[in-house]
Structures are given as structure tokens and as C-alpha cells.
Amino acid sequence: MTKRHSRAGRLNGKIALITGAGSGIGRAAALRFAREGADLVLLDVKEASMEEVCRIIQKDEVTCLSIETDISSEIQLANAYRQVKERFGRVDIVYANAGINGVLAPIEQMALDDWNTTLQVNLSGTFLTVKHAIPLMKDNGGSVIITSSINGNRVFSNIGFSAYSSTKAGQVAFAKMAALELAQYQIRVNVICPGAIDTNIEENTERTPELDEITIPVEYPEGNQPLEDGPGSAAQVAKLALFLASDDASHISGTEVYIDGAESLLRG
């Protein structure tokens, strides 16, 4: 569906690609970016969820191209970017947001296959998403945003998250390396590190029974969310992504931004 933009926005005329766009933070970012005038390329493993997002943003009169893609597959990602090149010729904003919690288990009992799956989706998927975007961004520059986490960067107390936290720490290091390497092309690379956010990622999380044997109980009498009484929202993260994607952040690169209501300062 291709329409003309009817009004100006902070991303008017920009082409934005978002992974994990069918739900949670990715979905919220897609809706926010569309309201600001960006044409969208949505990548997700669930085609139906992306089609719903495209239907919602029809009122914003932007183009919405959805491509069912597993970001852990280089073949599928290369095919997705091939379609982007054929349709738009470039991409201005890449939001590498897709990720999984994976299997949560004690290190001693964690299967290598479970470890590798989490690394392949979260870390290798981020690498592949950025790698294949570069040829479409080099001529005009742009913004790359990566969704990491407070886990692995400020918080290390979530027992069982060793694979997940390792990928999230790796994403921050990768972003800093990429920011320096890609600066010559005017490509900015930044990282969003959310704390507890109200999404459906827990639905795809497997907790092994062995976790109960090693869990370290911690109680916070006043709760573990100092700023708000509960987790943040995907819409709040989307607003931060919008800022980093826009020209308002034109001199910001190689930076991680924490959005957790001070949760990590209490738990770190």
C-alpha cells in the first residue's frame, strides 16, 4: 500500500526498517515512526502481526512493506534487504529491535543448543541486520538503533539469564565498534537499554525447573520501580527511538541510553 504523505513529520520522507515489528517495542516504534511520516519496512517472523500493524497505520498515509523474516538467517535478511533496495533504493533508519529471552537455565545445566539459539537471534541477528543495511545507507547516511537491555550492562542479578545478558552486553560493544567504523558514512549507531517493559516477550520464554535451586531471593519493600509503580511501556521506548532516529540526535553516536525508571540503579 503506497500513499502520499499528507503532512510533515520529524521523519517525513525517511525510509525506516524495524525488526521485531509485529509486537511490543517494534510495533510501538512502527506506529510512532508512521505518525512522524516515515515509510516503513517491517520485519518479523509473524506475517499476520505485521499485516495488522500495516492496517493500523494506513491512516498516516505512508508506505508499509512487511516481509516475513527470521533475523538469525542471513539468507532471509539478505532477501529482505534486496526487496528494500528494489522498492526504495535506500534505507535511512534501521531499528534492530528483534530479540528473544531464550531458555533460562543455570549455566551448569544450560544446553549448548539453547545458548547458541539465543546468541544467534540476539547477537548474530543484530550483526546481520546492520551488515546488510550498510550498502543501502552509505550514500546518504542515517541512524541505526539497537535494542539491548539493562541486563548484561547494569544488572547482573537475574539468575538464568547468562545467555541473554551476554548477548545484550555484546550488542552494546558491537554498536560502539560500528559507530566509529560507520561515522565516515554519516551513519550514527546508538543503543536503547530498556528495563522492565510491558510487552509479550515472556510468552516465548522457557524457564527450566533447575532455576529454583540457584535463585537468589531479593525483596524490595518499596518495589523495584523507583520512578513509576510498574514497568514502562513500549510507547515510551518508541519515543526514545524516534529521538535517536531523527535529526534531533544528529551529533549522538556510539551511546547507550537507559530507559528503566531508575530500576537498574536500585538493582545493579
JOFEN-V455641 format. One record per pair of residues at least 12 apart in sequence whose C-alpha atoms are under 6 Angstrom apart, sorted by sequence separation. I is the first residue (numbers start at 1). GAP is how many residues later the second one is. D is the distance in whole Angstrom. If there is no record, write none. Layout:
i->I gap->GAP d->D
i->I gap->GAP d->D
//
This chain:
i->152 gap->13 d->4
i->151 gap->14 d->5
i->152 gap->14 d->6
i->175 gap->14 d->6
i->102 gap->16 d->5
i->152 gap->16 d->6
i->153 gap->16 d->6
i->152 gap->17 d->5
i->149 gap->19 d->6
i->148 gap->20 d->5
i->21 gap->21 d->6
i->47 gap->21 d->5
i->21 gap->22 d->6
i->15 gap->23 d->6
i->17 gap->23 d->6
i->20 gap->23 d->6
i->21 gap->23 d->6
i->39 gap->23 d->5
i->41 gap->23 d->6
i->45 gap->23 d->5
i->99 gap->23 d->5
i->14 gap->24 d->5
i->15 gap->24 d->5
i->16 gap->24 d->5
i->17 gap->24 d->5
i->18 gap->24 d->5
i->19 gap->24 d->5
i->20 gap->24 d->5
i->39 gap->24 d->5
i->40 gap->24 d->5
i->41 gap->24 d->5
i->42 gap->24 d->5
i->43 gap->24 d->5
i->44 gap->24 d->5
i->45 gap->24 d->5
i->11 gap->25 d->5
i->12 gap->25 d->4
i->13 gap->25 d->6
i->15 gap->25 d->6
i->17 gap->25 d->6
i->19 gap->25 d->6
i->35 gap->25 d->6
i->41 gap->25 d->6
i->43 gap->25 d->6
i->44 gap->25 d->5
i->45 gap->25 d->5
i->10 gap->26 d->5
i->11 gap->26 d->5
i->12 gap->26 d->5
i->43 gap->26 d->6
i->9 gap->27 d->4
i->11 gap->27 d->5
i->22 gap->27 d->5
i->9 gap->28 d->5
i->22 gap->28 d->5
i->96 gap->30 d->6
i->198 gap->33 d->6
i->197 gap->34 d->5
i->227 gap->34 d->5
i->196 gap->35 d->5
i->197 gap->35 d->5
i->198 gap->35 d->5
i->197 gap->36 d->5
i->225 gap->38 d->5
i->150 gap->43 d->5
i->123 gap->44 d->5
i->141 gap->44 d->6
i->143 gap->44 d->6
i->144 gap->44 d->6
i->145 gap->44 d->6
i->147 gap->44 d->6
i->148 gap->44 d->6
i->149 gap->44 d->4
i->150 gap->44 d->6
i->91 gap->45 d->6
i->141 gap->45 d->5
i->142 gap->45 d->5
i->143 gap->45 d->5
i->144 gap->45 d->5
i->145 gap->45 d->5
i->146 gap->45 d->5
i->147 gap->45 d->5
i->148 gap->45 d->5
i->149 gap->45 d->5
i->150 gap->45 d->6
i->90 gap->46 d->5
i->91 gap->46 d->6
i->141 gap->46 d->5
i->145 gap->46 d->6
i->138 gap->47 d->5
i->72 gap->48 d->6
i->115 gap->48 d->6
i->119 gap->48 d->6
i->72 gap->49 d->5
i->93 gap->49 d->6
i->95 gap->49 d->6
i->97 gap->49 d->6
i->92 gap->50 d->5
i->93 gap->50 d->5
i->94 gap->50 d->5
i->95 gap->50 d->5
i->96 gap->50 d->5
i->97 gap->50 d->5
i->93 gap->51 d->6
i->95 gap->51 d->6
i->72 gap->53 d->5
i->71 gap->54 d->5
i->106 gap->54 d->5
i->105 gap->55 d->5
i->5 gap->56 d->5
i->104 gap->56 d->5
i->4 gap->57 d->6
i->5 gap->57 d->6
i->104 gap->57 d->6
i->3 gap->58 d->5
i->3 gap->59 d->6
i->2 gap->61 d->5
i->1 gap->62 d->6
i->101 gap->63 d->6
i->190 gap->63 d->5
i->189 gap->64 d->5
i->190 gap->64 d->5
i->192 gap->64 d->6
i->193 gap->64 d->6
i->194 gap->64 d->6
i->188 gap->65 d->5
i->189 gap->65 d->6
i->190 gap->65 d->5
i->191 gap->65 d->4
i->192 gap->65 d->5
i->193 gap->65 d->5
i->194 gap->65 d->5
i->195 gap->65 d->4
i->190 gap->66 d->6
i->194 gap->66 d->5
i->179 gap->74 d->6
i->179 gap->75 d->5
i->15 gap->76 d->5
i->16 gap->76 d->6
i->15 gap->77 d->5
i->16 gap->77 d->4
i->17 gap->77 d->5
i->18 gap->77 d->5
i->19 gap->77 d->5
i->20 gap->77 d->6
i->14 gap->78 d->6
i->16 gap->78 d->6
i->19 gap->78 d->5
i->20 gap->78 d->4
i->176 gap->78 d->5
i->19 gap->79 d->5
i->143 gap->102 d->5
i->102 gap->103 d->6
i->103 gap->103 d->5
i->104 gap->103 d->5
i->105 gap->103 d->5
i->101 gap->104 d->6
i->105 gap->106 d->6
i->155 gap->109 d->6
i->155 gap->113 d->5
i->154 gap->114 d->6
i->24 gap->175 d->5
i->28 gap->206 d->6
i->28 gap->207 d->5
i->25 gap->209 d->5
i->29 gap->209 d->4
i->24 gap->210 d->6
i->28 gap->210 d->6
//
